[in-house]
Amino acid sequence: MVIRWIVQGRTTSLKDSILTPEREAELAFEPGKTPLDDPALLTALHKVHLEDGIVDEHYVPAIVEYARDDPNGKVLNVVLSPIVTTRESLLQYFTWQTARARDTLSRKNHDYACAGGNDDPFFNFKVTELLHVATAEQGFFTRMADKISRLATFISTGRLLVVGEGSDDALDDLMNYAVLLKAYLATKRWLNVVNPKAQ
């Protein structure tokens, strides 16, 4: 197995790490696990870092996933995110995180809101109104509350059992729901001014 080290979404000049069967067993990577959820995974990646001389005190492994361009599952992409120790590094982290969140938002919005060629980015939230179950705003809040509940479980127990939906994912989704809700409220306020009878 090969580890491909990636910084902020770009393949860097960092050399790939080749894992022997022994090193691969020590890594014990499971799809859906993130270093934040699995300290043992973080420790194993740090060991590979040290052994291969890939040491950069400014970055930390944040995401581990099988490379999409390798159908054999023999390449692990390890995305390195900035470590936040100063105000400047906080802004770097924010830039990295918002770029990731935008990519996630684009993909999920396509899957959830664009059925049948629909172009309404809020469609899946408005479905609750069409079904007379709840307002769109309540739909947003319910989804956000779900993510907060998952994070509360992670904070109190230190783990989440659903594979592929770690604490990082919950935080990313919560951030994107906040952006979607803010955009929805701003749009609704404006449309109420322009065409109040249509609302």
Buried (B, 14 or more C-beta within 10 A) or exposed (E): BEBBBBBBEEEBEBEBBEBEEEBBEBBEBEEBBBBBBBEEBBEBBBEBBEEBEBEEEEBBBBBBBBBEEBEEEEBBBBBBBBBBEEEEBEEBBEEBBEEBBEEBBEEBBEEEBBEEEEEEBBBBBBBBBEEEEBEBBEBBBBBBEBBEEBBEBBEEEEEBEEEEBBBBBBBBBBBBBEEBBEEBEEEEEEEEEEEEEEE
